[in-house]
Amino acid sequence: MKALNVISLILVILGGLNLLSVGLFKYDVVSELFGGTEEVGSRIVYIVIGIAALYAIALFPKVARDD
């Protein structure tokens, strides 16, 4: 389960960095790699990153817990 947490965190960070590049430079790395936002590859990457973000929401109570 720890590996899934790490993978999810990495995907969420990569998604955030992609959004940062879109916001600052109007350059979408994912769509550039896969040939556009409407291409199947780009859509799969966006979906996987979105699922990782949903999974990260479920991890929030663990991180926020005060030990």
PAGU-863451 format. One line per field, with one value per residue: x, y, z negated of N, C-alpha, C in turn; residue number from 1. Coordinates in steps of 0.05 Angstrom, whole numbers. Example, Ala and Ser with C-alpha at 12.3 -4.5 7.8 and 13.67 -1.06 7.14 Angstrom:
% PAGU-863451
neast (264|257)
nnorth (-114|-45)
nup (-156|-142)
caeast (246|273)
canorth (-90|-21)
caup (-156|-143)
ceast (264|258)
cnorth (-66|1)
cup (-156|-157)
nr (1|2)
***
This chain:
% PAGU-863451
neast (17|41|72|33|15|61|67|19|27|72|48|9|42|70|26|12|58|54|8|27|65|29|1|41|71|38|43|31|55|40|2|35|72|39|13|-31|-89|-135|-120|-116|-75|-60|-109|-113|-69|-85|-131|-109|-77|-117|-146|-106|-104|-155|-148|-108|-137|-164|-122|-112|-134|-98|-49|-60|-69|-54|-1)
nnorth (-24|23|35|48|96|128|129|154|204|222|226|265|309|314|327|376|406|407|437|485|499|508|551|591|593|580|529|464|407|352|349|365|323|281|296|332|356|327|277|206|187|232|241|195|201|248|228|188|219|249|209|194|241|240|194|214|250|216|201|244|249|215|242|291|277|284|261)
nup (0|-13|32|70|47|53|109|123|99|130|181|172|159|208|241|218|229|285|291|270|309|351|331|323|371|413|434|445|422|423|465|506|508|524|569|569|533|542|558|548|514|483|457|426|392|365|339|306|272|248|221|185|155|131|100|67|37|3|-28|-59|-114|-142|-136|-160|-212|-280|-313)
caeast (0|58|80|11|16|83|60|-2|40|88|30|-4|63|74|3|14|79|44|-10|44|76|7|-6|62|82|18|55|21|75|26|-9|58|84|21|2|-55|-106|-156|-109|-121|-53|-63|-133|-106|-51|-101|-149|-93|-70|-142|-151|-86|-113|-177|-136|-94|-158|-169|-99|-111|-137|-73|-28|-69|-71|-33|7)
canorth (0|47|41|62|123|143|133|174|230|230|234|291|329|318|342|403|419|411|460|508|507|519|578|610|594|570|505|439|386|327|350|366|296|262|306|349|349|309|251|185|186|254|237|174|213|266|211|175|239|256|187|197|263|230|176|231|261|195|200|269|245|203|263|312|266|294|239)
caup (0|-13|60|82|37|66|138|124|93|153|202|164|162|237|251|209|245|312|289|266|335|366|320|327|398|432|447|433|427|429|492|524|511|536|594|565|510|551|564|528|495|465|440|407|371|348|323|285|253|234|202|164|138|115|80|47|19|-17|-46|-75|-143|-152|-137|-178|-239|-298|-330)
ceast (17|67|58|10|37|77|39|10|56|70|17|17|68|51|4|35|70|25|5|55|54|1|15|70|62|29|47|39|62|16|13|70|66|6|-24|-72|-128|-146|-114|-100|-55|-87|-127|-89|-68|-120|-133|-85|-94|-149|-131|-93|-136|-167|-122|-113|-163|-146|-97|-114|-112|-51|-35|-70|-47|-25|20)
cnorth (25|55|56|91|140|148|155|202|240|240|261|314|335|334|371|419|425|435|486|518|518|548|599|615|587|546|480|416|360|328|352|339|277|273|322|339|329|281|231|184|208|250|216|185|231|249|198|195|247|234|188|219|255|211|192|244|241|193|224|265|232|225|284|303|276|272|248)
cup (0|15|74|73|50|95|140|119|117|175|196|167|192|249|243|224|273|311|284|292|353|357|326|356|421|448|432|441|436|458|513|529|526|560|592|543|517|558|541|506|474|446|419|384|353|329|300|264|236|213|179|145|120|93|59|28|-4|-36|-65|-105|-156|-156|-158|-207|-256|-317|-355)
nr (1|2|3|4|5|6|7|8|9|10|11|12|13|14|15|16|17|18|19|20|21|22|23|24|25|26|27|28|29|30|31|32|33|34|35|36|37|38|39|40|41|42|43|44|45|46|47|48|49|50|51|52|53|54|55|56|57|58|59|60|61|62|63|64|65|66|67)
***
